[in-house]
Amino acid sequence: MKLNVSERLAVLELLPTSGSFLNLKLVREAREELSFTEEETQKLEFVTDAATNTVRWVGDIEREFTFGPTIIGMVSETLAARDKKELLEFRHLSIYPKFIAGEK
């Protein structure tokens, strides 16, 4: 599936920080893949605003990612749980159909 910068950041935020040994190995690999390369970081010119705890960048980069069923399941479950509790945020709107509906 193709993800842009904001979608990559949203997915990173949704990945669990605890779990089984095997699942955490998969999460680590997914985090590494979703992370930004040095070239991307230079091109996007990330700026962190400490006062508002936000990140800004210049432009956008869209990349293709292939996630296995475990990672897709983790993100889907988290999105579905947030949806049920009405806790989805605007940053989740574009990734929701990619993970819940299986749009690729």
C-alpha positions in Angstrom: 0.0 0.0 0.0 1.1 3.5 -0.7 1.6 5.9 2.3 2.5 9.5 2.4 4.4 11.3 5.2 1.4 12.0 7.5 0.1 8.4 6.9 3.4 6.9 7.9 3.5 9.0 11.1 -0.1 7.9 11.9 0.7 4.2 11.4 3.8 4.5 13.5 1.7 6.0 16.3 -0.8 3.1 16.0 1.7 0.3 16.3 1.8 -1.4 19.8 4.6 -0.8 22.2 4.1 -4.1 24.1 3.2 -7.6 23.1 4.7 -11.0 22.6 8.4 -11.4 21.6 7.5 -12.5 18.0 5.0 -9.7 17.5 7.4 -7.1 18.9 10.1 -8.3 16.4 7.5 -7.7 13.6 6.6 -4.3 15.0 10.3 -3.3 15.2 10.7 -4.3 11.5 7.6 -2.3 10.5 8.8 0.7 12.5 12.2 0.5 10.7 10.6 0.3 7.3 8.2 3.2 8.1 11.0 5.4 9.4 12.4 8.1 7.2 15.7 7.6 5.4 18.4 10.3 5.7 17.7 11.4 2.1 13.9 11.7 2.9 14.7 13.6 6.1 16.8 16.1 4.2 14.3 16.5 1.4 11.3 17.0 3.8 13.2 19.4 6.1 11.4 18.2 9.3 11.0 20.9 12.0 9.7 20.0 15.5 7.9 22.7 17.5 8.6 21.9 21.1 6.0 24.4 22.4 3.1 22.6 20.6 4.7 19.2 20.3 4.1 19.1 16.6 6.2 18.2 13.5 6.1 20.1 10.2 7.8 19.3 6.9 8.1 20.7 3.4 6.6 18.7 0.5 5.5 15.1 0.6 6.8 11.7 -0.4 4.7 8.7 -1.1 6.2 5.3 -0.8 5.0 1.7 -1.3 4.9 -0.5 1.8 4.1 -4.2 2.1 3.0 -5.3 5.5 2.3 -8.9 6.6 -1.0 -10.0 8.1 0.1 -9.6 11.7 1.0 -5.9 11.3 -2.1 -5.2 9.2 -4.2 -7.0 11.9 -2.6 -4.9 14.7 -3.3 -1.6 13.0 -6.8 -2.7 11.8 -7.7 -3.8 15.4 -6.5 -0.5 16.8 -8.4 1.6 14.2 -11.5 -0.5 14.7 -11.3 -0.1 18.5 -10.9 3.6 18.2 -13.8 3.8 15.7 -16.0 1.9 18.1 -15.1 4.2 21.0 -15.4 7.3 18.6 -11.7 8.1 19.2 -10.6 8.3 15.6 -8.8 11.5 14.7 -8.5 13.3 11.3 -5.1 11.9 10.8 -6.6 8.4 10.7 -9.1 9.2 7.9 -6.9 8.3 5.0 -5.3 5.2 6.5 -8.6 3.7 7.8 -9.8 2.4 4.4 -6.3 1.1 3.6 -6.2 -1.1 6.7 -9.9 -1.8 7.5 -11.3 -2.2 4.0 -8.1 -3.8 2.7 -7.6 -1.1 0.0 -4.1 -1.4 -1.4 
